[in-house]
Amino acid sequence: MSEAIRPPVTIPQHLMLARLAQSEQMRDFFIQMWLQNPTLAKQGGARVARLLAAAPIPAIEQGDAEKAL
């Protein structure tokens, strides 16, 4: 059975930008989840470790800073 050849489809710019924004939100969510649960992050292996190494260090909340003193 031969596969049907479909013409190329152009994704509208607003849809592409919305998908990119959603992808970035998902990436941020998973990075935060892994930062809060290092055991889970270790299950992700080397790729997750590289993502976390490049992630910005989370800001310390005021209450946490007072506890550290």
PDB file of N, CA, C and O in Angstrom:
ATOM      1  N   MET A   1       0.846  -1.174   0.000  1.00  0.00           N
ATOM      2  CA  MET A   1       0.000   0.000   0.000  1.00  0.00           C
ATOM      3  C   MET A   1       0.891   1.237   0.000  1.00  0.00           C
ATOM      4  O   MET A   1       1.738   1.398   0.879  1.00  0.00           O
ATOM      5  N   SER A   2       0.702   2.100  -0.977  1.00  0.00           N
ATOM      6  CA  SER A   2       1.509   3.306  -1.051  1.00  0.00           C
ATOM      7  C   SER A   2       0.906   4.392  -0.158  1.00  0.00           C
ATOM      8  O   SER A   2      -0.309   4.460   0.028  1.00  0.00           O
ATOM      9  N   GLU A   3       1.774   5.230   0.386  1.00  0.00           N
ATOM     10  CA  GLU A   3       1.307   6.321   1.237  1.00  0.00           C
ATOM     11  C   GLU A   3       0.922   7.501   0.366  1.00  0.00           C
ATOM     12  O   GLU A   3       1.575   7.799  -0.635  1.00  0.00           O
ATOM     13  N   ALA A   4      -0.147   8.165   0.766  1.00  0.00           N
ATOM     14  CA  ALA A   4      -0.591   9.342   0.024  1.00  0.00           C
ATOM     15  C   ALA A   4       0.377  10.491   0.284  1.00  0.00           C
ATOM     16  O   ALA A   4       0.805  10.704   1.419  1.00  0.00           O
ATOM     17  N   ILE A   5       0.714  11.216  -0.751  1.00  0.00           N
ATOM     18  CA  ILE A   5       1.600  12.366  -0.615  1.00  0.00           C
ATOM     19  C   ILE A   5       0.732  13.585  -0.372  1.00  0.00           C
ATOM     20  O   ILE A   5      -0.121  13.944  -1.183  1.00  0.00           O
ATOM     21  N   ARG A   6       0.982  14.221   0.790  1.00  0.00           N
ATOM     22  CA  ARG A   6       0.203  15.403   1.138  1.00  0.00           C
ATOM     23  C   ARG A   6       1.012  16.654   0.848  1.00  0.00           C
ATOM     24  O   ARG A   6       2.231  16.666   1.024  1.00  0.00           O
ATOM     25  N   PRO A   7       0.348  17.692   0.410  1.00  0.00           N
ATOM     26  CA  PRO A   7       1.075  18.946   0.170  1.00  0.00           C
ATOM     27  C   PRO A   7       1.540  19.540   1.510  1.00  0.00           C
ATOM     28  O   PRO A   7       0.912  19.296   2.540  1.00  0.00           O
ATOM     29  N   PRO A   8       2.625  20.312   1.504  1.00  0.00           N
ATOM     30  CA  PRO A   8       3.096  20.931   2.737  1.00  0.00           C
ATOM     31  C   PRO A   8       2.037  21.863   3.324  1.00  0.00           C
ATOM     32  O   PRO A   8       1.293  22.522   2.598  1.00  0.00           O
ATOM     33  N   VAL A   9       1.989  21.899   4.642  1.00  0.00           N
ATOM     34  CA  VAL A   9       1.025  22.751   5.332  1.00  0.00           C
ATOM     35  C   VAL A   9       1.783  23.862   6.039  1.00  0.00           C
ATOM     36  O   VAL A   9       2.801  23.608   6.684  1.00  0.00           O
ATOM     37  N   THR A  10       1.303  25.065   5.926  1.00  0.00           N
ATOM     38  CA  THR A  10       1.911  26.203   6.601  1.00  0.00           C
ATOM     39  C   THR A  10       1.157  26.464   7.893  1.00  0.00           C
ATOM     40  O   THR A  10      -0.062  26.629   7.897  1.00  0.00           O
ATOM     41  N   ILE A  11       1.906  26.498   8.993  1.00  0.00           N
ATOM     42  CA  ILE A  11       1.299  26.797  10.283  1.00  0.00           C
ATOM     43  C   ILE A  11       1.268  28.316  10.446  1.00  0.00           C
ATOM     44  O   ILE A  11       2.293  28.976  10.277  1.00  0.00           O
ATOM     45  N   PRO A  12       0.102  28.875  10.772  1.00  0.00           N
ATOM     46  CA  PRO A  12       0.029  30.329  10.966  1.00  0.00           C
ATOM     47  C   PRO A  12       0.969  30.766  12.102  1.00  0.00           C
ATOM     48  O   PRO A  12       1.176  30.034  13.070  1.00  0.00           O
ATOM     49  N   GLN A  13       1.529  31.967  11.963  1.00  0.00           N
ATOM     50  CA  GLN A  13       2.499  32.453  12.931  1.00  0.00           C
ATOM     51  C   GLN A  13       1.929  32.506  14.345  1.00  0.00           C
ATOM     52  O   GLN A  13       2.614  32.129  15.296  1.00  0.00           O
ATOM     53  N   HIS A  14       0.694  32.964  14.501  1.00  0.00           N
ATOM     54  CA  HIS A  14       0.123  33.067  15.849  1.00  0.00           C
ATOM     55  C   HIS A  14      -0.002  31.687  16.503  1.00  0.00           C
ATOM     56  O   HIS A  14       0.170  31.559  17.715  1.00  0.00           O
ATOM     57  N   LEU A  15      -0.299  30.664  15.713  1.00  0.00           N
ATOM     58  CA  LEU A  15      -0.407  29.314  16.246  1.00  0.00           C
ATOM     59  C   LEU A  15       0.975  28.776  16.619  1.00  0.00           C
ATOM     60  O   LEU A  15       1.135  28.128  17.654  1.00  0.00           O
ATOM     61  N   MET A  16       1.959  29.044  15.786  1.00  0.00           N
ATOM     62  CA  MET A  16       3.324  28.604  16.087  1.00  0.00           C
ATOM     63  C   MET A  16       3.836  29.264  17.365  1.00  0.00           C
ATOM     64  O   MET A  16       4.440  28.597  18.205  1.00  0.00           O
ATOM     65  N   LEU A  17       3.601  30.558  17.519  1.00  0.00           N
ATOM     66  CA  LEU A  17       4.043  31.271  18.720  1.00  0.00           C
ATOM     67  C   LEU A  17       3.318  30.765  19.966  1.00  0.00           C
ATOM     68  O   LEU A  17       3.921  30.668  21.035  1.00  0.00           O
ATOM     69  N   ALA A  18       2.035  30.444  19.837  1.00  0.00           N
ATOM     70  CA  ALA A  18       1.288  29.894  20.970  1.00  0.00           C
ATOM     71  C   ALA A  18       1.841  28.534  21.372  1.00  0.00           C
ATOM     72  O   ALA A  18       1.955  28.238  22.562  1.00  0.00           O
ATOM     73  N   ARG A  19       2.184  27.706  20.394  1.00  0.00           N
ATOM     74  CA  ARG A  19       2.752  26.386  20.694  1.00  0.00           C
ATOM     75  C   ARG A  19       4.130  26.511  21.336  1.00  0.00           C
ATOM     76  O   ARG A  19       4.455  25.759  22.255  1.00  0.00           O
ATOM     77  N   LEU A  20       4.933  27.446  20.866  1.00  0.00           N
ATOM     78  CA  LEU A  20       6.246  27.668  21.470  1.00  0.00           C
ATOM     79  C   LEU A  20       6.118  28.137  22.914  1.00  0.00           C
ATOM     80  O   LEU A  20       6.869  27.695  23.783  1.00  0.00           O
ATOM     81  N   ALA A  21       5.163  29.035  23.170  1.00  0.00           N
ATOM     82  CA  ALA A  21       4.941  29.522  24.535  1.00  0.00           C
ATOM     83  C   ALA A  21       4.488  28.386  25.443  1.00  0.00           C
ATOM     84  O   ALA A  21       4.943  28.282  26.582  1.00  0.00           O
ATOM     85  N   GLN A  22       3.599  27.539  24.949  1.00  0.00           N
ATOM     86  CA  GLN A  22       3.126  26.407  25.744  1.00  0.00           C
ATOM     87  C   GLN A  22       4.270  25.436  26.021  1.00  0.00           C
ATOM     88  O   GLN A  22       4.369  24.887  27.118  1.00  0.00           O
ATOM     89  N   SER A  23       5.120  25.228  25.044  1.00  0.00           N
ATOM     90  CA  SER A  23       6.272  24.348  25.219  1.00  0.00           C
ATOM     91  C   SER A  23       7.211  24.893  26.296  1.00  0.00           C
ATOM     92  O   SER A  23       7.718  24.133  27.121  1.00  0.00           O
ATOM     93  N   GLU A  24       7.438  26.194  26.289  1.00  0.00           N
ATOM     94  CA  GLU A  24       8.304  26.819  27.291  1.00  0.00           C
ATOM     95  C   GLU A  24       7.690  26.711  28.690  1.00  0.00           C
ATOM     96  O   GLU A  24       8.407  26.499  29.669  1.00  0.00           O
ATOM     97  N   GLN A  25       6.367  26.856  28.784  1.00  0.00           N
ATOM     98  CA  GLN A  25       5.686  26.695  30.078  1.00  0.00           C
ATOM     99  C   GLN A  25       5.845  25.273  30.599  1.00  0.00           C
ATOM    100  O   GLN A  25       6.075  25.070  31.792  1.00  0.00           O
ATOM    101  N   MET A  26       5.725  24.297  29.720  1.00  0.00           N
ATOM    102  CA  MET A  26       5.886  22.894  30.129  1.00  0.00           C
ATOM    103  C   MET A  26       7.322  22.638  30.573  1.00  0.00           C
ATOM    104  O   MET A  26       7.553  21.949  31.567  1.00  0.00           O
ATOM    105  N   ARG A  27       8.284  23.188  29.843  1.00  0.00           N
ATOM    106  CA  ARG A  27       9.696  23.025  30.208  1.00  0.00           C
ATOM    107  C   ARG A  27       9.949  23.599  31.596  1.00  0.00           C
ATOM    108  O   ARG A  27      10.590  22.959  32.430  1.00  0.00           O
ATOM    109  N   ASP A  28       9.444  24.812  31.844  1.00  0.00           N
ATOM    110  CA  ASP A  28       9.610  25.441  33.159  1.00  0.00           C
ATOM    111  C   ASP A  28       8.966  24.603  34.260  1.00  0.00           C
ATOM    112  O   ASP A  28       9.533  24.455  35.343  1.00  0.00           O
ATOM    113  N   PHE A  29       7.787  24.057  33.985  1.00  0.00           N
ATOM    114  CA  PHE A  29       7.098  23.225  34.968  1.00  0.00           C
ATOM    115  C   PHE A  29       7.942  22.009  35.346  1.00  0.00           C
ATOM    116  O   PHE A  29       8.108  21.702  36.526  1.00  0.00           O
ATOM    117  N   PHE A  30       8.471  21.324  34.339  1.00  0.00           N
ATOM    118  CA  PHE A  30       9.246  20.117  34.624  1.00  0.00           C
ATOM    119  C   PHE A  30      10.557  20.443  35.342  1.00  0.00           C
ATOM    120  O   PHE A  30      10.977  19.702  36.230  1.00  0.00           O
ATOM    121  N   ILE A  31      11.198  21.539  34.964  1.00  0.00           N
ATOM    122  CA  ILE A  31      12.429  21.923  35.662  1.00  0.00           C
ATOM    123  C   ILE A  31      12.133  22.203  37.128  1.00  0.00           C
ATOM    124  O   ILE A  31      12.881  21.767  38.003  1.00  0.00           O
ATOM    125  N   GLN A  32      11.050  22.926  37.407  1.00  0.00           N
ATOM    126  CA  GLN A  32      10.684  23.196  38.804  1.00  0.00           C
ATOM    127  C   GLN A  32      10.373  21.900  39.547  1.00  0.00           C
ATOM    128  O   GLN A  32      10.756  21.739  40.705  1.00  0.00           O
ATOM    129  N   MET A  33       9.684  20.987  38.887  1.00  0.00           N
ATOM    130  CA  MET A  33       9.343  19.703  39.508  1.00  0.00           C
ATOM    131  C   MET A  33      10.617  18.933  39.839  1.00  0.00           C
ATOM    132  O   MET A  33      10.732  18.361  40.923  1.00  0.00           O
ATOM    133  N   TRP A  34      11.570  18.912  38.918  1.00  0.00           N
ATOM    134  CA  TRP A  34      12.818  18.182  39.147  1.00  0.00           C
ATOM    135  C   TRP A  34      13.660  18.845  40.227  1.00  0.00           C
ATOM    136  O   TRP A  34      14.314  18.155  41.009  1.00  0.00           O
ATOM    137  N   LEU A  35      13.652  20.196  40.284  1.00  0.00           N
ATOM    138  CA  LEU A  35      14.405  20.891  41.330  1.00  0.00           C
ATOM    139  C   LEU A  35      13.825  20.584  42.710  1.00  0.00           C
ATOM    140  O   LEU A  35      14.566  20.492  43.688  1.00  0.00           O
ATOM    141  N   GLN A  36      12.518  20.428  42.789  1.00  0.00           N
ATOM    142  CA  GLN A  36      11.860  20.148  44.061  1.00  0.00           C
ATOM    143  C   GLN A  36      11.936  18.675  44.439  1.00  0.00           C
ATOM    144  O   GLN A  36      11.718  18.324  45.599  1.00  0.00           O
ATOM    145  N   ASN A  37      12.240  17.814  43.482  1.00  0.00           N
ATOM    146  CA  ASN A  37      12.292  16.380  43.747  1.00  0.00           C
ATOM    147  C   ASN A  37      13.534  15.785  43.081  1.00  0.00           C
ATOM    148  O   ASN A  37      13.444  15.211  41.996  1.00  0.00           O
ATOM    149  N   PRO A  38      14.689  15.921  43.729  1.00  0.00           N
ATOM    150  CA  PRO A  38      15.936  15.439  43.129  1.00  0.00           C
ATOM    151  C   PRO A  38      15.938  13.935  42.840  1.00  0.00           C
ATOM    152  O   PRO A  38      16.595  13.490  41.899  1.00  0.00           O
ATOM    153  N   THR A  39      15.217  13.158  43.632  1.00  0.00           N
ATOM    154  CA  THR A  39      15.153  11.712  43.389  1.00  0.00           C
ATOM    155  C   THR A  39      14.505  11.439  42.039  1.00  0.00           C
ATOM    156  O   THR A  39      14.978  10.592  41.281  1.00  0.00           O
ATOM    157  N   LEU A  40      13.444  12.142  41.741  1.00  0.00           N
ATOM    158  CA  LEU A  40      12.773  12.000  40.450  1.00  0.00           C
ATOM    159  C   LEU A  40      13.692  12.476  39.322  1.00  0.00           C
ATOM    160  O   LEU A  40      13.732  11.868  38.252  1.00  0.00           O
ATOM    161  N   ALA A  41      14.420  13.550  39.560  1.00  0.00           N
ATOM    162  CA  ALA A  41      15.327  14.077  38.537  1.00  0.00           C
ATOM    163  C   ALA A  41      16.413  13.058  38.192  1.00  0.00           C
ATOM    164  O   ALA A  41      16.796  12.930  37.028  1.00  0.00           O
ATOM    165  N   LYS A  42      16.908  12.338  39.189  1.00  0.00           N
ATOM    166  CA  LYS A  42      17.949  11.342  38.930  1.00  0.00           C
ATOM    167  C   LYS A  42      17.440  10.239  38.013  1.00  0.00           C
ATOM    168  O   LYS A  42      18.220   9.651  37.263  1.00  0.00           O
ATOM    169  N   GLN A  43      16.147   9.951  38.062  1.00  0.00           N
ATOM    170  CA  GLN A  43      15.567   8.933  37.189  1.00  0.00           C
ATOM    171  C   GLN A  43      15.589   9.379  35.731  1.00  0.00           C
ATOM    172  O   GLN A  43      15.535   8.548  34.825  1.00  0.00           O
ATOM    173  N   GLY A  44      15.669  10.682  35.505  1.00  0.00           N
ATOM    174  CA  GLY A  44      15.688  11.221  34.148  1.00  0.00           C
ATOM    175  C   GLY A  44      17.027  11.071  33.460  1.00  0.00           C
ATOM    176  O   GLY A  44      17.121  11.221  32.242  1.00  0.00           O
ATOM    177  N   GLY A  45      18.060  10.778  34.223  1.00  0.00           N
ATOM    178  CA  GLY A  45      19.361  10.519  33.640  1.00  0.00           C
ATOM    179  C   GLY A  45      20.140  11.768  33.271  1.00  0.00           C
ATOM    180  O   GLY A  45      19.899  12.858  33.791  1.00  0.00           O
ATOM    181  N   ALA A  46      21.083  11.578  32.355  1.00  0.00           N
ATOM    182  CA  ALA A  46      22.031  12.628  31.985  1.00  0.00           C
ATOM    183  C   ALA A  46      21.351  13.816  31.309  1.00  0.00           C
ATOM    184  O   ALA A  46      21.757  14.960  31.512  1.00  0.00           O
ATOM    185  N   ARG A  47      20.333  13.555  30.516  1.00  0.00           N
ATOM    186  CA  ARG A  47      19.675  14.659  29.813  1.00  0.00           C
ATOM    187  C   ARG A  47      19.011  15.620  30.792  1.00  0.00           C
ATOM    188  O   ARG A  47      19.109  16.837  30.631  1.00  0.00           O
ATOM    189  N   VAL A  48      18.333  15.081  31.810  1.00  0.00           N
ATOM    190  CA  VAL A  48      17.701  15.927  32.825  1.00  0.00           C
ATOM    191  C   VAL A  48      18.781  16.657  33.620  1.00  0.00           C
ATOM    192  O   VAL A  48      18.617  17.830  33.953  1.00  0.00           O
ATOM    193  N   ALA A  49      19.871  15.979  33.923  1.00  0.00           N
ATOM    194  CA  ALA A  49      20.968  16.622  34.662  1.00  0.00           C
ATOM    195  C   ALA A  49      21.512  17.818  33.887  1.00  0.00           C
ATOM    196  O   ALA A  49      21.811  18.851  34.486  1.00  0.00           O
ATOM    197  N   ARG A  50      21.645  17.696  32.571  1.00  0.00           N
ATOM    198  CA  ARG A  50      22.127  18.818  31.749  1.00  0.00           C
ATOM    199  C   ARG A  50      21.131  19.975  31.766  1.00  0.00           C
ATOM    200  O   ARG A  50      21.536  21.135  31.833  1.00  0.00           O
ATOM    201  N   LEU A  51      19.845  19.675  31.706  1.00  0.00           N
ATOM    202  CA  LEU A  51      18.831  20.736  31.756  1.00  0.00           C
ATOM    203  C   LEU A  51      18.883  21.479  33.086  1.00  0.00           C
ATOM    204  O   LEU A  51      18.788  22.706  33.130  1.00  0.00           O
ATOM    205  N   LEU A  52      19.035  20.720  34.166  1.00  0.00           N
ATOM    206  CA  LEU A  52      19.062  21.340  35.487  1.00  0.00           C
ATOM    207  C   LEU A  52      20.337  22.150  35.693  1.00  0.00           C
ATOM    208  O   LEU A  52      20.310  23.178  36.370  1.00  0.00           O
ATOM    209  N   ALA A  53      21.439  21.708  35.126  1.00  0.00           N
ATOM    210  CA  ALA A  53      22.691  22.445  35.261  1.00  0.00           C
ATOM    211  C   ALA A  53      22.597  23.807  34.570  1.00  0.00           C
ATOM    212  O   ALA A  53      23.228  24.773  35.001  1.00  0.00           O
ATOM    213  N   ALA A  54      21.815  23.877  33.505  1.00  0.00           N
ATOM    214  CA  ALA A  54      21.653  25.131  32.766  1.00  0.00           C
ATOM    215  C   ALA A  54      20.533  25.996  33.327  1.00  0.00           C
ATOM    216  O   ALA A  54      20.386  27.151  32.926  1.00  0.00           O
ATOM    217  N   ALA A  55      19.740  25.452  34.250  1.00  0.00           N
ATOM    218  CA  ALA A  55      18.595  26.183  34.807  1.00  0.00           C
ATOM    219  C   ALA A  55      19.092  27.261  35.765  1.00  0.00           C
ATOM    220  O   ALA A  55      20.081  27.060  36.470  1.00  0.00           O
ATOM    221  N   PRO A  56      18.406  28.409  35.792  1.00  0.00           N
ATOM    222  CA  PRO A  56      18.787  29.441  36.753  1.00  0.00           C
ATOM    223  C   PRO A  56      18.527  28.953  38.182  1.00  0.00           C
ATOM    224  O   PRO A  56      17.607  28.173  38.427  1.00  0.00           O
ATOM    225  N   ILE A  57      19.342  29.421  39.104  1.00  0.00           N
ATOM    226  CA  ILE A  57      19.168  29.039  40.506  1.00  0.00           C
ATOM    227  C   ILE A  57      17.922  29.737  41.028  1.00  0.00           C
ATOM    228  O   ILE A  57      17.786  30.950  40.874  1.00  0.00           O
ATOM    229  N   PRO A  58      16.995  28.978  41.654  1.00  0.00           N
ATOM    230  CA  PRO A  58      15.765  29.602  42.149  1.00  0.00           C
ATOM    231  C   PRO A  58      16.061  30.611  43.255  1.00  0.00           C
ATOM    232  O   PRO A  58      16.971  30.419  44.061  1.00  0.00           O
ATOM    233  N   ALA A  59      15.289  31.672  43.279  1.00  0.00           N
ATOM    234  CA  ALA A  59      15.446  32.700  44.302  1.00  0.00           C
ATOM    235  C   ALA A  59      15.042  32.146  45.662  1.00  0.00           C
ATOM    236  O   ALA A  59      14.111  31.348  45.771  1.00  0.00           O
ATOM    237  N   ILE A  60      15.750  32.578  46.686  1.00  0.00           N
ATOM    238  CA  ILE A  60      15.410  32.153  48.047  1.00  0.00           C
ATOM    239  C   ILE A  60      14.300  33.054  48.554  1.00  0.00           C
ATOM    240  O   ILE A  60      14.391  34.279  48.469  1.00  0.00           O
ATOM    241  N   GLU A  61      13.253  32.439  49.082  1.00  0.00           N
ATOM    242  CA  GLU A  61      12.144  33.221  49.622  1.00  0.00           C
ATOM    243  C   GLU A  61      12.565  33.856  50.932  1.00  0.00           C
ATOM    244  O   GLU A  61      13.483  33.368  51.592  1.00  0.00           O
ATOM    245  N   GLN A  62      11.910  34.928  51.313  1.00  0.00           N
ATOM    246  CA  GLN A  62      12.254  35.671  52.510  1.00  0.00           C
ATOM    247  C   GLN A  62      12.278  34.779  53.741  1.00  0.00           C
ATOM    248  O   GLN A  62      13.211  34.870  54.538  1.00  0.00           O
ATOM    249  N   GLY A  63      11.286  33.924  53.921  1.00  0.00           N
ATOM    250  CA  GLY A  63      11.231  33.038  55.080  1.00  0.00           C
ATOM    251  C   GLY A  63      12.404  32.090  55.124  1.00  0.00           C
ATOM    252  O   GLY A  63      12.941  31.817  56.198  1.00  0.00           O
ATOM    253  N   ASP A  64      12.812  31.582  53.975  1.00  0.00           N
ATOM    254  CA  ASP A  64      13.954  30.667  53.909  1.00  0.00           C
ATOM    255  C   ASP A  64      15.245  31.391  54.261  1.00  0.00           C
ATOM    256  O   ASP A  64      16.118  30.823  54.918  1.00  0.00           O
ATOM    257  N   ALA A  65      15.370  32.644  53.828  1.00  0.00           N
ATOM    258  CA  ALA A  65      16.577  33.408  54.117  1.00  0.00           C
ATOM    259  C   ALA A  65      16.708  33.666  55.616  1.00  0.00           C
ATOM    260  O   ALA A  65      17.809  33.630  56.165  1.00  0.00           O
ATOM    261  N   GLU A  66      15.585  33.923  56.268  1.00  0.00           N
ATOM    262  CA  GLU A  66      15.613  34.167  57.714  1.00  0.00           C
ATOM    263  C   GLU A  66      15.990  32.902  58.471  1.00  0.00           C
ATOM    264  O   GLU A  66      16.690  32.974  59.481  1.00  0.00           O
ATOM    265  N   LYS A  67      15.535  31.743  58.000  1.00  0.00           N
ATOM    266  CA  LYS A  67      15.881  30.472  58.640  1.00  0.00           C
ATOM    267  C   LYS A  67      17.369  30.193  58.519  1.00  0.00           C
ATOM    268  O   LYS A  67      17.968  29.607  59.422  1.00  0.00           O
ATOM    269  N   ALA A  68      17.973  30.610  57.402  1.00  0.00           N
ATOM    270  CA  ALA A  68      19.383  30.339  57.170  1.00  0.00           C
ATOM    271  C   ALA A  68      20.280  31.153  58.096  1.00  0.00           C
ATOM    272  O   ALA A  68      21.412  30.755  58.372  1.00  0.00           O
ATOM    273  N   LEU A  69      19.781  32.290  58.577  1.00  0.00           N
ATOM    274  CA  LEU A  69      20.601  33.142  59.449  1.00  0.00           C
ATOM    275  C   LEU A  69      20.665  32.621  60.811  1.00  0.00           C
ATOM    276  O   LEU A  69      21.314  33.218  61.671  1.00  0.00           O
TER     277      LEU A  69
END
